Amino acid sequence: MGREARRQPRRAVSGRVEVFDTMRELAIGHLGNVSMGGMLLVANRALTEDGLYQLSFELPNTAGDRLSVEVGAHVLWQEQANTPGYFWVGMRFLGLPPDTVRQLRAWSSMTEG
């Protein structure tokens, strides 16, 4: 296959982290991995091609805390997952506030233990 195109390293998410569409107030799937620039969503339905979404999720943090994240996200690609009814969706974050950037940077550099 081709060369890796990501600009930021991605970090796998331990456990199941639900992702919510805040505009529709419903769970649309769970996180596969996260980077400073975007995420892999394992969606429980097909999303709108090239669509824009407002999402929220909580990342596990040190000492059992949770990091609440609200982001705008753009669908870059999606494909049928191995499980019927599920889709892998590559999303790019849009206009992250500086505080969210700092939080994601700290989370992504955190070691699991």
C-alpha positions as CSV (number, residue, x, y, z in Angstrom):
1,M,0.0,0.0,0.0
2,G,0.9,3.7,0.0
3,R,3.0,5.7,2.4
4,E,1.5,6.8,5.7
5,A,-0.2,10.2,5.2
6,R,-1.0,11.2,8.8
7,R,0.7,14.2,10.2
8,Q,0.2,13.4,13.8
9,P,0.7,10.0,15.5
10,R,-2.5,8.3,16.6
11,R,-3.2,6.6,19.9
12,A,-5.5,3.6,20.3
13,V,-8.2,4.0,22.9
14,S,-8.4,1.4,25.7
15,G,-11.9,0.2,26.4
16,R,-15.0,1.3,24.7
17,V,-15.4,5.0,24.4
18,E,-18.9,6.0,23.1
19,V,-19.1,8.9,20.6
20,F,-22.2,11.1,20.6
21,D,-23.6,13.3,17.9
22,T,-24.5,16.4,20.0
23,M,-26.8,17.9,17.3
24,R,-29.0,14.8,17.2
25,E,-28.3,13.8,20.8
26,L,-27.6,10.1,20.0
27,A,-24.7,7.7,20.2
28,I,-23.2,7.1,16.7
29,G,-20.4,4.6,17.6
30,H,-17.2,4.3,19.5
31,L,-13.6,5.5,19.1
32,G,-10.9,3.3,17.4
33,N,-8.0,5.8,17.8
34,V,-7.4,9.5,18.2
35,S,-4.7,11.9,17.1
36,M,-4.4,15.7,17.4
37,G,-5.8,16.0,13.9
38,G,-8.7,13.5,14.0
39,M,-10.0,10.1,14.8
40,L,-11.1,6.7,13.6
41,L,-14.8,6.2,14.5
42,V,-16.4,2.7,14.5
43,A,-19.9,4.0,13.6
44,N,-23.1,2.0,14.2
45,R,-24.6,3.5,11.0
46,A,-23.3,5.1,7.7
47,L,-22.6,8.8,8.1
48,T,-23.1,11.5,5.5
49,E,-20.3,11.4,2.9
50,D,-18.2,14.5,3.4
51,G,-20.5,15.5,6.3
52,L,-19.8,17.8,9.2
53,Y,-20.6,16.7,12.7
54,Q,-20.4,18.1,16.3
55,L,-19.3,15.2,18.5
56,S,-18.5,14.6,22.1
57,F,-16.7,11.8,23.9
58,E,-14.8,11.1,27.2
59,L,-11.3,9.8,27.0
60,P,-9.9,7.8,29.9
61,N,-7.3,9.8,31.8
62,T,-4.8,9.2,34.6
63,A,-6.1,8.2,38.1
64,G,-9.5,7.2,36.7
65,D,-10.4,10.7,35.6
66,R,-12.2,11.3,32.3
67,L,-11.3,14.0,29.7
68,S,-14.5,15.4,28.1
69,V,-13.9,16.4,24.5
70,E,-16.3,18.3,22.2
71,V,-15.2,18.7,18.6
72,G,-16.3,19.6,15.2
73,A,-15.4,16.8,12.8
74,H,-15.4,16.3,9.0
75,V,-16.0,12.8,7.4
76,L,-12.9,12.1,5.2
77,W,-13.7,8.5,4.3
78,Q,-15.8,5.5,5.4
79,E,-16.1,1.9,4.6
80,Q,-18.1,-1.1,5.7
81,A,-16.5,-2.8,8.8
82,N,-16.3,-6.6,9.2
83,T,-19.3,-6.5,11.5
84,P,-22.6,-6.0,9.5
85,G,-24.2,-2.6,10.2
86,Y,-20.9,-1.0,11.3
87,F,-18.6,1.4,9.5
88,W,-15.0,2.5,9.9
89,V,-15.0,6.3,9.5
90,G,-11.9,8.5,9.2
91,M,-12.7,12.0,10.6
92,R,-10.7,15.2,10.7
93,F,-11.1,17.6,13.6
94,L,-12.1,21.2,12.8
95,G,-11.2,24.4,14.7
96,L,-10.1,22.9,18.0
97,P,-10.1,25.5,20.8
98,P,-6.6,26.0,22.3
99,D,-7.7,24.3,25.6
100,T,-8.9,21.2,23.7
101,V,-5.6,21.1,21.8
102,R,-3.7,21.2,25.1
103,Q,-5.8,18.5,26.6
104,L,-5.5,16.2,23.6
105,R,-1.7,16.8,23.5
106,A,-1.4,15.8,27.1
107,W,-3.7,12.8,26.7
108,S,-1.8,11.5,23.6
109,S,1.5,11.7,25.4
110,M,0.2,9.9,28.4
111,T,1.5,6.3,28.9
112,E,-1.0,3.6,29.7
113,G,-0.3,1.7,32.8
